[in-house]
Amino acid sequence: MPSPPTCPPADADRAAQIAAQHTRIAALEAAMWRGGFDAGVLPSYQAAFRELEALIATRGNDRRHHFVIVIPVADSPRHLRNCLDSLLEQCRSYAYGLDAHGRFAKITVLVADDSADPSSIDRQREIVRALAEAGIDTQYFGIEEQLALLDRLHDLDLSGVVGKHARSAFGHKGQGMMRNVIYLRLAEMQGRMPDRRLLFYSIDADQEFRVKVPTVDGGQCPGAVNFFYEVDRVFSDTDVRVLTGKVVGDPPVSPAVMVGNFVADVLAFLREMAVVGPHEAYRQPPVDTNGSGDAAYHDMADLFGFNAGENAYRYRCPGDTAPSNADCFVDFAGHLNRFFHGEHPTRVTWYRYTPVPRSVQPARTVYTGNYVFSADALNQFIPFAPLRLRMSGPTMGRLLRAAMGDRFVSANVPMLHGRTLDETRESEFRPGVWTSEQRVDLCDEFERQFYGDVMLFSVERLVATGHVGARLSREAISAMRDTVEGEMLDRYQLKRATLTDHLERLRVLLHDPSRWWNRGRVELAALQSFDSFIDNASHNFGVDSPCFARLEDVARRDEWRNRQLDAIVNLNADREAWEAALQRLRSRASS
């Protein structure tokens, strides 16, 4: 007699339909990216995923991962609204986990408020409420809830992980400490949801679930990646514990480490303008993804394993028509001072298509605004967060690589990063950046960038020795750190010398009375924008920079040395306190 079937015929038919739909989706994806992005295929591609989700819902017993998306936000309601609008569009376009009641049952959003302005808090609460009404489980994690959670752990010393703060001034902790507080909340959620296959998805409020592709009219930002489907597949098919994406659009780094190449690009632009007529057509650069994925925006890309190219990048004027040189001069001028708020007008990072499964590879840097981790990886907090240093993601990545090996990976799931708002041409809120009518002061951010670099490469060398934390003497760690600091200071000073020379050449060329832009061929406001850019770059990074004065202050350097050494030496004790906190929160939540 024939063996009985292992599953009912209806189930077998449904499985065959699902398999066929996967094949159809793969074919549509290949067609959409063949020869560049084909926007005409995108609606069919998204519809095919919605059909797949309907098949999965009909089959039942959906064991795919449940995503908890965590978003820290500080006084940035417009960024938050854009971020959540893109999330809702992602859910509606691809329908991951959509149930019969019209809710996205496998998506939970946790918005953690780190604001100090009461009006921002009110607006952000309302934005969260609107998303919940749209069918997505959305939770607001405000300052009162954060304090209550930490009160439940008052007997544990978590100061090296979440810092020490006055209860009346608990906002603006910074992304690292805020994320660590969020991760404690996630431990409670894990305890309450033991039957869910949870993945925690950490993003920034100034990012969107889109990618950026080059086009002749300046680029577009489609929702062309099914983020949840792709990430679920990686975690389902491998033993990955942490996956990091990257960002497209604006770079994820400070202007402090981009100013050298951008000033070189501005100088090259002005030199090009000097040898052409104002009414001639501007020579647009080609539409391509040049430099994307190679950290072309970073002045010290060689330290991260990339080729530090010396060729200038040309600005692409938006629009599908051929602008005149004078028009492009004015347009470029309008973007110059957005640089100090994090935009890089000449070195945009574009999306490069590679199928996600083929893109998975071992990683060493975490993009804290775009990474996903399993519940097993909750023991990995943002290290040294109370120092409020930049480069916390790369530093964390070195420690993750040492702890997890190939279970820490990167994949081609970048999010769109937009530092500035079109309405203001500035970022909505950035700690350590102070603006007035004409001045942008980056000294606080610059200092945190420098000592963030020192911490990153000190930790990298510590990891290479196989000893991190208390297993090396304070003296040995200090010697290693001081060597790194000296090397980084030499690099910063060398970049400063080159930058100062370029700024002077730029100033002379800009004010040359024989040039057409000084003979009434462009608006005065455009020239003032160039002047303002040169002035702000000189203030922050030039000869008499108060930012560099901080690095040369012996007392400040000693204070930073001691704080960094304390943080490294206490790392293992911080890990023990963290484990105790996780265990307590999980057990109490599950009881």
Helices and strands as residue ranges (DSSP letters): H 9-33, G 39-41, H 42-59, E 66-73, H 77-94, E 107-113, H 118-133, E 137-141, H 143-151, H 159-162, G 167-169, H 175-192, E 198-203, E 207-208, H 227-237, E 242-244, E 247-249, G 255-257, H 259-274, G 301-304, H 325-336, G 337-341, H 356-359, E 361-362, E 370-374, G 375-377, G 385-387, H 392-404, G 405-407, E 408-410, E 415-417, E 434-435, E 440-441, H 443-465, H 474-510, G 516-518, H 524-541, H 546-552, H 554-569, H 571-590
